[in-house]
């Protein structure tokens, strides 16, 4: 079973692959059977997924804080 971090990396990679496909051959916004398909909105949603994955992965990274006492 994959760890949470591995799953986040996989979701991120799959989303980036979808974004690459979409931007390689962009399509216009159109209506189909009363439903509007807006590729720019879809791309923005995919970017939000990548950003979310980045934030979650960054939260898992160890943090080192340095401080210095002033006397």
C-alpha positions in Angstrom: 0.0 0.0 0.0 1.3 3.4 -1.0 2.1 6.0 1.7 0.2 9.3 1.8 3.2 11.1 0.3 3.5 8.6 -2.6 -0.2 9.0 -3.3 0.1 12.8 -3.3 3.1 12.6 -5.7 1.2 10.2 -8.0 -1.9 12.5 -8.0 0.4 15.5 -8.8 2.2 13.6 -11.6 -1.1 12.4 -13.2 -2.6 15.9 -13.0 0.5 17.5 -14.6 0.3 14.9 -17.4 -3.3 15.9 -18.0 -2.3 19.5 -18.1 0.4 18.8 -20.6 -2.0 17.0 -22.9 -4.5 19.9 -22.7 -2.0 22.6 -23.4 -0.4 20.6 -26.2 -3.6 20.8 -28.2 -5.8 23.5 -26.7 -9.5 23.4 -27.4 -12.0 26.2 -27.5 -14.9 26.6 -25.0 -18.1 25.0 -26.5 -21.6 23.8 -25.6 -22.7 20.2 -26.0 -26.2 19.2 -25.3 -26.8 22.2 -23.1 -23.6 21.8 -21.1 -20.8 24.3 -21.5 -17.3 22.9 -21.7 -14.7 25.5 -20.7 -11.2 24.1 -21.1 -9.6 27.2 -19.4 -11.7 26.5 -16.3 -10.7 22.8 -16.4 -7.1 23.8 -16.6 -7.4 26.2 -13.7 -9.0 23.4 -11.6 -6.2 21.0 -12.5 -3.7 23.7 -11.5 -5.5 24.0 -8.1 -5.0 20.2 -7.6 -1.3 20.6 -8.3 -1.0 23.5 -5.9 -2.9 21.5 -3.2 -0.6 18.6 -3.6 2.4 20.9 -3.4 1.1 22.3 -0.1 0.3 18.9 1.4 3.8 17.6 0.4 5.5 20.7 1.9 3.6 20.2 5.1 5.1 16.7 5.4 8.7 18.0 5.0 10.7 18.5 8.2 11.3 22.0 9.3 14.3 23.4 11.0 14.0 26.6 13.0 17.1 28.5 14.2 17.0 31.1 16.8 19.6 33.1 18.7 19.2 34.5 22.2 19.9 38.2 22.7 21.4 39.1 26.1 
